[in-house]
Amino acid sequence: MNEQTYTVLGYETIKEAIAGFALTGSGRKKTMEMAPSTNLKQIRAWHEEISEAIEILKISSSVPIHGLEGMEAIINGFNKGIPLRVDQLVQLNSFLDSCGKLRRFMKEKEYCAPRVSVYVYSIEELPELAAEIQRCIRNGQIDDYASKELLKVRKQIGIQEERLKERLTQVLKSAKIKPYLQEAVVSQRNGRYVIPVKKEYRGKVKGSVLDTSASGSTLFIEPEEIGSFQDQMEWLILEEQAEVEKILFALTGLAEGKEKEIKLAIETMVHYDFLFSKAKYCRSIEAKKVDIVDDQVIDFKEARHPLLGNNAVPLTLEIGTDYHALVITGPNTGGKTVSIKTAGLLVLMSQSGLLLPVGEGSISGVFHKVLVDIGDGQSIEQNLSTFSSRIVNIIDILEKTNDRTLVLLDELGSGTDPGEGMGLATAILENLNNKGATIFATTHYSEIKEFADAHEDFMNGSMEFDLETLKPTYRLRIGKGGESQAFAIALKLGVHPKLIERAHMITYKSEKNYTELFQDNSELKDRDKQILVNKHKRKKAADISKTARQFDMGDSVYVTSSGELGVIYKGPDSKGNYIVQLRNGKVDVNHKRLKLNIPAAELYPEDYDFNILFESKEHRKLLNQMEKKHIEGSMIRED
């Protein structure tokens, strides 16, 4: 498989749709990494899994898959010598709780999903780790009772804080300091308590200035008498932080000791998310299980293109039994391209473990490669024409194709001379068949239909066209090549059958009576105006001579086809041709290709001897002698 195949057939779009059903970021990531398999046992196992997952969703549409957010960062933080943060430990505990819920949920579904439910046993219960996290962390922070030392130091902090507040209250009420205060309030700066003192009374209050108001009129001073209390408080806070870090290290160590179990639980949870997102998508497109066989066979009954939704017309696609190549013909916009895209996309989906939007009894084989040439694939970077770029792609397909390859070709041989394009398309199809490929191809060439009819490995198919509505039905018929609809449409729209009969003779070199289709002669009479003989009679030579543009001997003219300048010698003849003297000799030129440059009357005197222009010196001398007397053995021939 290659990226071009995925893009052209819409496989990437399918993955995006499945990812939309995933509940976690990890599940969405795994979905976008999904790829078809060529292992028959694996594909069958995937189909069994997804069928069971659908049964579970029928019982309960809500599967407890959550708690994975942030787990990747937690795992990556293990064994780095840095303790996990409190919020990360809370997240880890939430994940362990989710694992417990999922384990209970899946065990209850063993009766209907034995294969899928067994995966839950790879999620080990970690009660000691979960209990310790819950004991040490409450309300998003380390609990006082996480350790005796932490409880002791926090009690000391509480006592010291009460003493500090009591001392601050005394300071505020002191008659010695009260007159110098901006207001009787206590605030904090850099974690230390301060009182607001008017700037002009700085010298009246002993202590350290820790901050100044924006206007500069107020100083925030730490009174001298509470400085020692605050220093003791800071030491206690440092002791608390050290004890908290000690507890975090201990909890991190416990988690790191269960790293293997946690990773396996994460992988299992992600797999369940991926599996159920596929199952939800399959339910959304009303997909069904198909029979997977180790052969290059496609037998899709009532298949619908999954990206077309309710607009998809069911198709019956069959290949790989009595024939290995299906050639589909039909009008433009008739659904030929959608047909081969449906076949290719459903094969990719099947080999990715997805159920398919098909009817009961459908079969899907296993292909090692799916190669496509659909659309013009024009490469601006390589400056290739449409035809050239497609040929480059065809060469790549020819090189990679083997007997386990599905090849999809849309309008093979188009974009060049029809005759050569048809021959090239036939040769390519023949060669791909010789390589053992399974082929879906669309074409306009009737000769390829004839080739398919004559070849035992090929089968013709066609897209139906409703001549009553002049619209395609988008239904595929296998076993019959599509007939040209151009004649039928033209006849339907009012073209006279005699013209259609003539067109048929030109196209197929055989006669066919279209007139007999009309029982109502009045309808034919309305069309007779199209073929009434009212053509000009063939002009006689004299008439042509009269209607030919008139040039006189000696006229300077342009030969429009070559751009040369010449002189009229003779003419016109019965066909309107003149003999024109050019640099390299005399030539016949039709009057339509001559344009007057300068008339002879403007170039030469009235009695000018034009023989000087058109005859050689020897010729003119002999002519003068013969006009005077007979010269034995001499003859002048005029062409």
C-alpha positions in Angstrom: 0.0 0.0 0.0 1.2 3.6 -0.5 0.0 7.1 0.5 -1.3 7.8 -3.0 -3.6 4.8 -2.8 -4.8 6.0 0.7 -5.4 9.5 -0.5 -7.1 8.8 -3.8 -9.5 6.2 -2.4 -10.4 8.3 0.7 -8.9 5.9 3.3 -7.4 8.9 5.2 -10.9 10.4 5.4 -12.2 7.1 6.8 -9.5 7.2 9.6 -10.5 10.8 10.4 -14.1 9.8 10.7 -13.2 6.9 13.1 -10.9 9.2 15.1 -13.9 11.4 15.7 -15.5 8.6 17.8 -12.4 8.1 20.0 -12.7 9.3 23.6 -9.0 10.0 24.3 -6.1 11.7 22.5 -4.1 8.5 22.6 -7.0 6.6 21.0 -7.3 9.2 18.2 -3.5 9.0 17.6 -3.7 5.2 17.3 -6.6 5.5 14.9 -4.7 7.8 12.6 -1.9 5.2 12.6 -4.3 2.5 11.4 -3.2 0.5 8.3 -4.4 -2.6 6.4 -2.9 -6.0 7.2 -2.1 -8.8 4.8 -2.1 -11.5 7.6 -5.3 -13.5 7.2 -5.4 -14.6 10.8 -4.9 -11.1 12.1 -7.6 -9.7 9.8 -10.1 -12.4 10.9 -9.2 -11.7 14.6 -9.8 -8.0 14.0 -13.2 -8.7 12.5 -14.2 -10.9 15.5 -13.1 -8.2 17.9 -15.1 -5.5 16.2 -18.2 -7.7 15.9 -18.0 -8.3 19.7 -17.4 -4.7 20.4 -20.6 -3.9 18.4 -22.5 -6.4 20.6 -21.2 -4.6 23.7 -22.4 -1.2 22.3 -25.8 -2.7 21.7 -26.0 -3.5 25.4 -24.3 -0.3 26.7 -23.4 2.6 24.5 -21.3 4.2 27.3 -17.9 2.4 27.8 -15.8 3.7 30.8 -12.8 4.7 28.8 -11.2 7.8 30.3 -8.5 8.9 32.7 -5.7 8.7 30.0 -5.1 12.4 29.7 -1.7 13.3 31.0 -0.6 9.7 31.5 2.0 9.8 28.8 3.7 12.7 30.6 3.6 10.8 33.9 5.2 7.7 32.4 7.9 9.9 30.7 8.6 11.5 34.1 9.5 8.1 35.7 13.1 7.4 36.8 14.3 11.0 36.2 15.2 11.7 39.8 12.3 14.2 40.0 9.1 13.5 42.0 5.7 13.6 40.4 3.7 16.7 41.1 0.6 16.5 43.3 -1.7 17.0 40.3 0.1 14.2 38.4 -0.4 11.8 41.3 -4.1 12.8 41.4 -4.3 12.0 37.6 -2.6 8.7 38.2 -5.1 7.8 40.9 -7.9 8.8 38.6 -6.5 6.5 35.9 -6.3 3.6 38.3 -9.9 4.2 39.3 -10.9 4.2 35.6 -9.0 0.9 35.1 -11.1 -0.6 37.9 -14.4 0.6 36.4 -13.3 -0.8 32.9 -12.3 -4.1 34.5 -15.7 -4.5 36.1 -17.5 -3.4 33.0 -15.8 -5.8 30.7 -16.0 -8.8 33.1 -19.8 -8.3 33.0 -19.7 -8.6 29.2 -17.8 -11.9 29.0 -21.0 -13.8 27.9 -21.4 -11.8 24.7 -17.8 -10.8 24.0 -15.3 -13.5 25.2 -12.5 -12.3 23.0 -12.7 -8.6 23.7 -13.4 -9.0 27.4 -10.3 -11.1 28.0 -8.0 -8.1 27.4 -9.2 -6.6 30.6 -7.2 -9.2 32.5 -4.0 -7.6 31.4 -5.0 -4.6 33.6 -3.6 -5.4 37.0 -5.2 -4.1 40.1 -2.8 -1.8 42.1 -4.7 -1.3 45.3 -1.6 -0.5 47.4 -0.5 2.3 45.1 -4.1 3.7 44.8 -4.6 3.5 48.6 -1.4 5.3 49.4 -2.1 8.1 46.9 -5.6 8.5 48.4 -4.2 8.5 52.0 -1.5 11.1 51.3 -3.4 13.4 49.0 -6.7 15.1 49.8 -8.4 18.0 48.1 -5.6 18.4 45.6 -2.8 18.7 48.2 -0.6 16.6 50.6 -2.7 15.8 53.6 -1.5 16.7 57.1 -1.6 13.1 58.1 0.6 11.9 55.2 3.4 11.6 57.7 4.0 12.2 61.5 6.7 14.8 60.7 4.4 16.7 58.3 1.6 16.8 60.9 4.1 18.0 63.6 5.6 20.8 61.5 2.2 22.0 60.3 0.9 22.2 63.9 4.0 24.3 64.7 3.3 26.5 61.7 -0.3 27.0 63.0 0.9 27.9 66.5 3.5 30.3 65.2 1.0 31.9 62.8 -1.4 32.5 65.7 1.4 34.1 67.7 2.4 36.3 64.8 -1.2 37.5 64.2 -1.6 38.2 67.9 1.6 40.3 67.9 0.5 42.2 64.8 -2.8 43.0 66.4 -0.9 44.5 69.3 1.2 46.6 67.0 -1.8 48.0 65.2 -3.5 49.0 68.4 -0.3 50.5 69.9 -0.8 54.2 70.6 2.9 54.6 69.8 2.5 53.5 66.1 -1.2 54.1 65.4 -0.8 57.8 64.5 1.8 57.0 61.8 -0.3 54.4 59.9 -1.9 55.1 56.6 -4.7 52.7 57.6 -5.1 50.0 60.3 -4.7 47.0 58.1 -2.1 44.2 57.8 -1.0 42.9 54.3 1.8 40.7 53.0 4.8 41.4 50.8 7.0 38.5 49.7 5.2 36.2 52.2 5.9 38.5 55.1 3.4 40.5 57.1 3.7 44.4 56.8 1.9 47.5 58.0 1.2 50.6 55.8 3.1 53.6 57.2 2.9 57.2 55.9 6.1 58.1 54.1 6.9 61.2 56.2 6.9 59.0 59.4 9.5 56.6 58.2 11.8 57.4 61.1 9.0 56.9 63.7 8.5 53.2 63.0 11.4 50.8 63.4 11.6 48.0 60.9 12.4 47.0 57.3 10.8 48.6 54.3 9.7 45.7 52.1 7.6 47.7 49.5 6.3 51.1 48.5 2.9 52.1 47.1 2.6 53.2 43.5 2.3 56.8 44.5 5.2 56.6 46.9 3.2 58.0 49.8 2.9 54.7 51.7 5.7 52.5 52.9 5.0 48.9 53.7 7.2 48.1 56.8 7.8 45.0 58.7 7.9 46.1 62.3 11.0 45.2 64.2 9.1 43.4 67.0 7.6 40.8 64.6 10.7 40.2 62.4 11.9 37.3 64.6 8.4 35.7 64.5 8.4 35.8 60.8 11.9 34.3 60.5 10.8 31.4 62.6 7.7 31.0 60.4 9.9 30.8 57.3 12.1 28.1 58.8 9.0 26.1 59.6 7.6 26.5 56.1 10.9 25.3 54.6 10.7 22.2 56.9 7.2 21.6 55.6 8.2 21.9 52.0 11.1 19.4 52.6 8.7 16.9 54.2 6.1 17.3 51.3 8.9 16.6 48.8 9.9 13.6 50.8 6.3 12.3 50.6 6.2 13.0 46.9 9.4 11.1 46.3 7.9 8.2 48.2 4.7 8.1 46.2 6.7 8.5 43.0 8.9 5.5 44.0 5.8 3.4 44.5 4.5 4.4 41.1 7.8 3.7 39.4 7.8 0.2 41.0 4.6 -0.5 39.1 5.7 1.1 35.8 5.4 -2.1 33.8 1.8 -2.7 35.0 0.8 1.0 34.5 2.2 0.9 30.9 0.3 -2.3 30.1 -2.9 -0.8 31.5 -2.4 2.3 29.4 -1.9 0.2 26.2 -5.0 -1.8 27.0 -7.1 1.2 27.7 -5.9 2.8 24.4 -6.7 -0.4 22.5 -10.2 -0.5 23.9 -10.7 3.2 22.9 -9.4 2.4 19.4 -11.5 -0.8 19.1 -14.8 0.9 20.3 -14.2 3.9 18.0 -14.0 1.5 15.1 -17.1 -0.3 16.3 -19.0 3.0 16.7 -18.1 4.0 13.2 -19.1 0.7 11.7 -22.5 1.0 13.4 -22.9 4.5 12.0 -22.5 3.2 8.4 -24.7 0.1 9.1 -21.7 -2.1 8.3 -21.9 -5.9 8.3 -19.4 -8.7 8.8 -17.9 -10.2 5.6 -16.3 -13.6 5.0 -12.5 -13.1 4.8 -10.7 -15.5 2.4 -7.1 -16.1 1.6 -7.6 -15.5 -2.1 -7.9 -12.5 -4.5 -11.6 -12.5 -4.5 -14.1 -9.6 -4.2 -17.8 -10.4 -3.9 -19.6 -7.4 -2.5 -23.4 -7.5 -2.6 -25.3 -4.2 -2.4 -22.1 -2.4 -1.5 -22.3 1.3 -0.7 -19.5 3.8 -0.7 -19.1 4.8 3.0 -18.3 8.4 2.3 -21.5 9.0 0.2 -23.8 8.3 3.1 -27.5 8.0 2.1 -26.7 9.2 -1.5 -24.7 6.0 -2.2 -26.4 3.7 -4.8 -25.8 0.0 -3.8 -23.5 -1.8 -6.2 -22.8 -5.5 -6.8 -19.1 -5.9 -7.3 -17.8 -9.4 -8.1 -14.3 -10.4 -9.4 -11.8 -13.2 -8.9 -14.0 -16.2 -9.5 -14.5 -16.9 -13.2 -12.6 -13.8 -14.2 -9.9 -11.6 -12.7 -10.5 -8.3 -14.7 -13.6 -6.2 -14.9 -13.8 -3.5 -17.6 -16.6 -1.0 -16.8 -18.0 1.3 -19.5 -20.7 4.0 -19.4 -21.3 7.7 -19.8 -19.4 10.4 -17.9 -20.8 11.1 -14.4 -22.4 7.6 -14.6 -20.6 6.3 -11.6 -17.7 4.3 -13.1 -15.1 6.0 -11.0 -17.2 5.7 -7.8 -17.6 2.0 -8.6 -13.8 1.2 -8.7 -13.2 3.5 -5.7 -15.8 1.7 -3.7 -14.1 -1.7 -4.5 -10.7 -0.4 -3.5 -11.8 1.5 -0.4 -13.8 -1.5 0.9 -10.8 -3.8 0.5 -8.6 -1.4 2.5 -11.3 -1.1 5.2 -11.8 -4.9 5.3 -8.0 -5.5 5.7 -8.0 -2.9 8.5 -10.4 -4.9 10.5 -13.5 -2.8 9.7 -16.9 -4.2 8.9 -18.3 -3.1 5.5 -21.5 -1.4 4.3 -22.5 -4.4 2.2 -25.2 -7.0 2.1 -25.2 -10.4 3.8 -23.0 -13.1 2.2 -20.3 -10.7 0.9 -16.8 -11.9 0.6 -13.5 -10.0 0.7 -10.1 -11.5 -0.3 -6.7 -10.4 0.9 -4.5 -8.3 -1.3 -0.9 -7.5 -0.6 -1.0 -4.3 -2.7 -3.7 -2.0 -3.9 -2.4 0.2 -6.7 -4.5 3.0 -8.4 -4.4 5.3 -11.4 -7.4 7.5 -10.9 -7.6 11.2 -12.0 -5.1 13.1 -14.0 -2.4 13.2 -11.2 -0.8 16.1 -13.0 2.5 17.1 -11.4 3.2 20.8 -11.6 6.6 20.3 -9.9 7.8 17.9 -12.6 6.1 19.9 -15.4 4.4 16.8 -16.8 1.3 16.8 -19.0 -1.7 14.9 -17.8 -1.0 11.9 -20.1 2.7 11.8 -19.3 2.1 11.9 -15.5 -0.4 9.1 -15.8 2.0 7.0 -17.9 4.7 7.5 -15.2 2.2 6.2 -12.6 1.3 3.3 -14.9 5.0 2.4 -15.2 5.2 2.3 -11.4 2.1 0.0 -11.2 3.6 -2.3 -13.9 6.8 -2.7 -11.9 5.1 -3.4 -8.6 2.2 -5.6 -9.7 2.2 -9.3 -8.8 -0.5 -12.0 -8.5 -1.7 -10.6 -5.1 -2.3 -7.1 -6.3 -5.5 -5.2 -6.8 -5.2 -2.6 -9.6 -7.7 0.2 -10.2 -7.5 2.0 -13.5 -9.8 4.9 -14.4 -10.1 5.9 -18.1 -6.9 4.1 -19.1 -5.2 5.5 -22.2 -7.2 8.8 -22.2 -5.5 12.1 -22.9 -3.9 11.2 -26.2 -4.7 10.0 -29.7 -7.7 7.7 -29.4 -6.3 5.0 -31.7 -2.9 4.9 -29.9 -4.5 5.4 -26.5 -6.8 2.4 -27.1 -3.9 0.2 -28.3 -1.8 1.2 -25.3 -4.6 0.6 -22.8 -5.3 -2.8 -24.2 -1.6 -3.8 -24.1 -1.3 -2.6 -20.4 -4.4 -4.5 -19.4 -3.1 -7.6 -21.1 0.2 -7.3 -19.4 -1.3 -6.7 -15.9 -3.4 -9.8 -16.4 -0.4 -11.8 -17.4 1.2 -10.7 -14.1 -1.8 -12.2 -12.3 -3.3 -8.9 -11.1 -6.9 -8.5 -10.1 -8.1 -5.5 -12.2 -10.9 -3.0 -12.1 -10.8 -0.7 -15.1 -13.0 1.9 -16.6 -12.9 3.0 -20.3 -14.7 4.8 -23.2 -13.0 2.6 -25.9 -15.4 0.2 -27.6 -12.4 -1.8 -28.8 -11.4 -2.6 -25.2 -15.0 -3.9 -24.7 -14.4 -6.2 -27.6 -11.1 -7.3 -26.2 -12.7 -8.0 -22.8 -15.4 -10.0 -24.5 -12.9 -12.2 -26.3 -10.6 -12.7 -23.3 -11.4 -15.5 -20.8 -10.0 -13.6 -17.8 -11.9 -10.4 -18.5 -15.5 -9.5 -18.0 -17.4 -6.4 -19.3 -19.6 -4.3 -17.0 -21.5 -1.1 -17.6 -23.2 1.7 -15.7 -26.9 1.9 -16.4 -28.4 5.0 -18.1 -32.1 5.9 -18.1 -33.0 7.1 -21.6 -36.4 8.3 -20.4 -34.9 10.8 -17.9 -31.5 11.1 -19.7 -29.8 10.5 -16.4 -27.5 7.8 -15.1 -28.9 5.4 -12.5 -25.4 4.7 -11.0 -26.2 1.0 -11.0 -23.5 -1.4 -12.2 -24.4 -4.3 -14.5 -21.8 -7.1 -14.8 -21.7 -9.2 -17.9 -22.6 -6.6 -20.5 -20.5 -3.8 -21.9 -22.1 -0.4 -22.0 -23.3 0.7 -25.4 -22.7 4.2 -26.6 -25.4 6.4 -25.3 -24.5 9.3 -27.6 -26.7 8.1 -30.5 -29.6 7.2 -28.2 -29.4 10.6 -26.4 -29.2 12.4 -29.7 -32.2 10.5 -31.1 -34.1 11.2 -27.9 -33.4 14.9 -28.1 -34.6 15.2 -31.7 -31.8 14.4 -34.2 -33.2 12.7 -37.4 -32.6 8.9 -37.5 -31.0 9.2 -40.9 -28.2 11.2 -39.4 -27.8 8.7 -36.6 -27.7 5.9 -39.2 -24.9 7.7 -41.0 -23.0 8.3 -37.8 -23.4 4.6 -36.9 -21.9 3.6 -40.3 -19.0 6.0 -39.8 -18.3 4.7 -36.3 -18.9 1.0 -36.5 -18.6 0.4 -40.3 -22.0 -1.4 -40.2 -25.6 -0.5 -40.9 -28.3 -0.1 -38.3 -31.8 1.0 -38.8 -32.9 3.7 -36.4 -35.8 4.9 -38.5 -37.9 1.8 -37.7 -38.0 3.0 -34.1 -40.5 5.6 -35.1 -44.0 4.4 -35.6 -45.4 7.9 -35.8 -44.5 9.4 -39.2 -45.7 12.8 -38.0 -42.8 13.0 -35.6 -40.4 12.1 -38.4 -41.8 14.8 -40.6 -41.0 17.4 -38.0 -37.4 16.3 -38.2 -37.2 16.2 -42.0 -36.1 19.8 -42.1 -32.8 18.6 -40.8 -32.1 16.5 -43.9 -33.8 18.4 -46.7 -31.6 18.6 -49.8 -30.9 22.2 -50.4 -27.2 22.1 -51.1 -25.5 24.1 -53.8 -25.1 22.4 -57.2 -21.5 21.5 -58.1 -20.1 24.5 -59.9 -18.9 24.0 -63.4 -15.4 24.9 -64.4 -16.6 28.1 -66.1 -18.5 29.1 -62.9 -15.5 28.5 -60.8 -13.4 30.6 -63.1 -15.9 33.4 -62.9 -16.2 33.3 -59.1 -12.4 33.0 -58.6 -10.7 36.1 -57.4 -9.4 37.9 -60.5 -5.7 38.5 -60.8 -3.9 39.8 -64.0 -0.5 38.8 -65.4 2.2 40.7 -63.7 0.2 41.4 -60.4 2.5 41.3 -57.4 0.8 38.9 -54.8 1.4 37.3 -51.4 1.1 33.5 -51.1 -0.7 33.5 -47.7 0.2 29.9 -46.9 3.9 30.5 -47.1 4.3 34.2 -46.8 6.3 34.4 -50.1 6.0 37.3 -52.6 5.4 36.3 -56.2 4.1 37.5 -59.6 1.0 36.2 -61.4 2.0 34.4 -64.6 -1.3 32.7 -65.8 -4.8 31.8 -64.6 -7.2 31.0 -63.3 -7.9 27.5 -64.5 -11.1 25.6 -64.1 -10.4 25.1 -60.3 -9.5 28.7 -59.7 -5.7 28.1 -59.6 -3.1 30.5 -60.8 0.5 29.9 -61.9 2.6 32.1 -59.8 6.3 32.9 -60.4 8.2 32.6 -57.1 11.9 32.9 -56.5 12.5 29.2 -56.9 10.2 28.6 -59.9 6.6 28.5 -60.9 3.9 27.0 -58.7 0.1 26.4 -58.8 -1.7 28.3 -56.1 -5.5 28.5 -55.6 -7.0 32.0 -55.6 -8.1 31.7 -52.0 -4.5 31.6 -50.9 -3.4 34.7 -52.9 -3.5 38.3 -51.7 -2.9 41.2 -54.0 0.2 43.2 -53.2 0.6 45.7 -56.1 -1.4 45.6 -59.4 0.6 45.1 -62.6 -0.8 48.4 -64.0 1.1 50.3 -61.3 4.3 48.4 -61.9 4.7 48.1 -65.7 3.9 50.2 -68.8 0.9 49.3 -70.9 2.9 47.6 -73.6 5.4 45.9 -71.3 6.7 42.5 -72.6 6.1 40.1 -69.7 8.3 37.5 -71.3 11.2 39.4 -69.8 9.9 38.4 -66.4 8.9 34.8 -67.0 11.1 33.5 -69.8 14.9 32.9 -70.0 17.1 34.9 -72.4 17.7 31.9 -74.7 13.9 31.2 -74.7 13.1 34.8 -75.7 15.8 34.8 -78.5 14.5 31.6 -80.0 10.9 32.9 -79.8 11.9 36.0 -81.8 13.7 33.9 -84.4 10.7 31.6 -84.8 8.4 34.5 -85.3 10.5 35.6 -88.4 11.1 32.2 -90.0 10.9 28.4 -89.5 13.9 27.0 -87.7 14.4 23.3 -88.3 14.6 21.1 -85.3 13.5 23.7 -82.8 10.3 23.5 -80.7 8.8 25.6 -77.9 6.5 23.6 -75.5 4.3 25.6 -73.2 3.1 23.8 -70.0 
